Structure formats: structure tokens, C-alpha cells
Amino acid sequence: MNSIDSWHEEQYRSLMTSTVLEILGTNPDAAIVARSVRTCADAAEEFCVDRPFACGPGCAHCCVLNVAALLPEAMTIALWLREKLNGADLAGLQKCLAAHRSWARWMDDEERILKQMSCPLLDAYGGCSVHPVRPLACHAITSLNSQSCREALTPTVTDDDRLVPIDLLRKAVFDATFTALASALRRVGLDDRSIELGTGVLAFLEHPEFVERFLSGEKLPQALWL
């Protein structure tokens, strides 16, 4: 099992950037971009293999927090949802995403916790409906104590610190992976900006043409960030 003492961030980030660049090549399509995102997640998970955590299926306490996703992560999730959901379910999800964007996009984490603004990508049982293609940021956060997590994310106004023990190495590895992916995107001329997860997924669902615009190196409309 890797430890924080054996962690060499710059070396890891450089290796990951090179790996993604090799996958992307010079003219990537949506499938290649999705493979690069998957490779990043798999490599980080492999580095963190056997490290303990208390999270489990249906444990959605942290799924009220803001999540930043790189544009290809949001695009990959949107394309995956189009493939998996029927028309009615997809339309219903888009309504949920739009409502969540209207209510929560400017909330900080404290406000989201107080109002329990859960991620609209959760299913009826509190599970992640996009778990196989979830963003790197969602991979990064794991609690080492489920009770502390539950207490910290309970909607209570207090001046007391509510701390959750997390795996700092895992967080560092996935943060470095996120940075490496962004660096590789920038070097091949693709938009390397991040966006709020729900807003990004909804944008690619509402505007399928954004896929080709992204792949051609165009910047998506600034209005998505306003």
C-alpha cells in the first residue's frame, strides 16, 4: 500500500500528463476523450488501492458539496446518460439538473449543507447514478469515519468546528490527476476549464453541439460560468 511518505507529486503528475497526451493524440474524438478521463481515474484508484475508507453504497452525506468537474468529465457523463437512459428519464433528469442549477449554483458548501441541496445525480436510494463515470473530485473525497461525516454534514447552525477525517494521500493523488488532465487538455488545444458538475452535465445534455465545439478546440459560452 502506498503511503504519504512515498508520494512524489511532481513525478506522478508528469507521468499522468504524458499518459493522457499519448491517449489524446492530435485529433481526439469523444470516445478517446472519455478513455483519457477513465484512464486518469483508474490510475489514481490503482495508486490508492487497499487504502481504507468508511464510505459505502447509498452513503451520500458528502453529496451536498460543490463539485468542480473538467469539461470532458461533464461531457463524458452527459454522453453516458444519453446512452443509458430512455427519453422520459433523461427529460426528467434534465429538469432536476435545471432546478438544482437555479437554486444551488451560487451557494457555498455551508449553504448547501444547511439546505441539504443534494446532488441531482443521486438516485432514489441515495446512490450515485453515474458512479462508473463520476468526476475525479468525487473519487478524491473519502471519509475515514462515517459517524463524523454524518455529524459534520448535518444541517445545523453552529460555531463549532465539524471535522471529518479523510485520506489525505488519496485527496492529493486525485487532485494531482485532475491537474494533469487539465494540463494535457491545454497542451492539445482543448478547453481546460472546470465547471460546477450539474451545470456542466446539463449544458452538454441541452446542447449536444457542445461536444463537437469542445472537440474542435472552441471555448464553450462564457454564460455557463455566469
N, C-alpha and C positions, 0 to 999 in steps of 0.2 A: 504493500500500500504506500503510495506517495505521501510525503509529508511536506509541511511548510518549509522545513529546512532544506529539502531537496528541490525546491521550486526555483526555477530560473526564468523569470518572466520575459525578459528580452529575447532569450533564446527560443522560448516557446512561441512568442508572438511572431518572431521572424519565420519560424518553421511553418506556422499556420498560414501566414500571409503567402508564402511560397506555394504551399499546397493548394490554396484557393486560386491563386493565379494560374497554376497549371490546369486546374479543372475548368476555369472560365475561358481560357484561350483568348482568341481575338474577336469572336463574334458569337457570344453565348445566346442560346435560346432559353425559354422559361424552364425547360427540364434541366438544363445544365446549371442554371442559377439555383434551382431547387436542390440539385445534387451538391452544390457547393455549401449551401446552408446546412443540409443534412450531414455532410462530412464534418463541418465545424462542430455541430452538436455531438456527433458520435465520438470525435477525437477528444473533446473535453470530458465526456462521460467516461471514456476509457481511462483517461488520466486520473479521474476521481473514483475509479472502481473500488469497491469494498469499503469506502468511507461511510460511516454510519449516519443515519438521519432518522427523524421521527415522523416524517411526512408519509401519508398513505392515500389510497384511493378515497375520494369523497371528502378529504380534508382540505377545505377551501378557505381557511381563515385568512391567509395572506392574499387571497384573490380579490381583495378590495383595493389593493395598492396600485399606483400608477405603474404602467409597464411601457418602456420605450422599446420599439422594435425597428430594426433597419427595414428599409423599404422592400428589399427582396424577401424578408421574413413575412411581412404583411402580404405581399403578393403571393407567396407560396401557400400561405394559409387560405387566402381567398380562392385560389385555384383548386386547392384540396377540397374546400367546402362545396364548390360548384360540382365537383366530381362525385361527392358523397351524398349530397342532399337532393331530395326531389324539389320541384318548383315551389310547392306550397311551404315546405320547411325553410327553404332558402329565403323566400319572401318574408316569412315570419322572423327569421334571424336578422334580416336587414332592418326590419322595423325596430327590433330590440337594440341593435347597434346604433341606429339613428337616435333613439330615445336616450340611450346611455351617453352618446356624444353631446346631446343638448344639455343634459343635466350635469355631467361629471367632468367634461373636458378641461375645465379651469379649476377644478378642485385640487387642493393638495392632499397628501396622504391622510392627514388628520381629519379633514372634512369627509373624505371618502369612508374612513373608519366610522366616524360618528353617524353618517347617514347610511352606512352599510351598502355602498354602491358597488355591489359585486360585479365581477367581470361578466359581460353579456355572453361570453363564450362558454360559460358553465352550463351543464345540462341540468335536468330536473332533479338529479340526485346529488348535485354539488360536485360532480366530476368534470374534468376538462374535456370538452367536446372536440378539441383539436390537439389532444395530448401528443400524438405522434409527430406533429409539426409545430409544437409550441415554441415560442421565441427563446433565444438564449437567455434573456433576462429571467424567464420563468424557470429554466433549468437551474439558474445560479443560486436561487434562494431556497435553502432547506433549513428547517428548524431541527435543533438537537433535543428539544423538549416540547412536546405537543401542548402540555398544560401551560407553559409560559407563553407559547404562541397564542393559545386561546385567550388567555387573560390580557395580553398586550393588545390584541385586536378586537377586544370587546368594546362596543360603543359607549364609553364612559368618559366624562369630562373630569380630568384630574391633572394636578401639577406634578404628580409623582412620575418618575421615570418608569416606563414599562419596557423592559428589555427582553429580547429573545436571543438565546444562544444560537449562533449559526456557524456553519462550517466556513471559516474564513478562507481556507485554501480553495474550496470549491467556488466561492464567490470570486476570488482572484483569477482562477483559471477561466471561468466563463466571461468575466469582464475582459480579459486579455484576448479571448477568442472573438468577442464582439468587436473589439478594436482592430484585430487582424482582418476580419471580414470586411469591415468598413475601409480599411487601408487598401485591400485588394480591389474592392469596387472602384475606389477613387483612381487607382492606377490603370484600370482598364476603361476609364471614362464613363462609369455608371454613377448614378446619384447615390452618395454615401450617407445621406441624412437619415436620422431616425425620426420616428413619429409615434404618437400615442397609439397603442396597439389597436383599440377598437376603431379609431378614426382611420388608421391605415388600411385595415381589412375592409371596412365599409367603402373606402374610396375605390379599391380595386374591384369590389363587387358591384358598385353602382356604375363604374366607368371601366368596362373591360378593355377599352382602348388604352388605358393607362399602362397595361402590360407592355404593349409594343412601344409606347413612348418611353417607358423606363429602359427597355432593352436596347433602344436606339441611342440612348445616352441623353435624352431630353430630361430637363428638370420638370417634375410634376408641379402643378399650380401652387403658388405660394399661399393661396387661400386655405389650403388644407392645414396650415400651421397657424392660422389667424382665428 
